Amino acid sequence: MVILSPNADEAFSLLSRPLPLSKEGIEEAAKEFLNFGIGRQGNGWIVIRCGALGAYVKSADTEGAWIDAYWTSTDVERVVDVTG
């Protein structure tokens, strides 16, 4: 499996897209990368890391999804205290 994972600034620069960053612009950039083909059969993934906006994940065969940047209060049970 091939995963391309630029941050949003890198993605926009590689595609010669103008700033400012927006969720809609990031989603369009992901589609553009996928149109170039990621992986040998074009079945790779694009993950655009967007700081406080989170990350946008998509493949040619799946709908894109936004992943939150930070844990929320509903995620408390998933946090592990490694200090004991």
Secondary structure, 3 states (H helix, E strand, C coil): CCEECCEHHHHHHHCCCCCCCCHHHHHHHHHHHHHHCCCCCCCCEEEEECHHHCEEEEECCCCCEEECCCCCHHHHHHCCCCCC
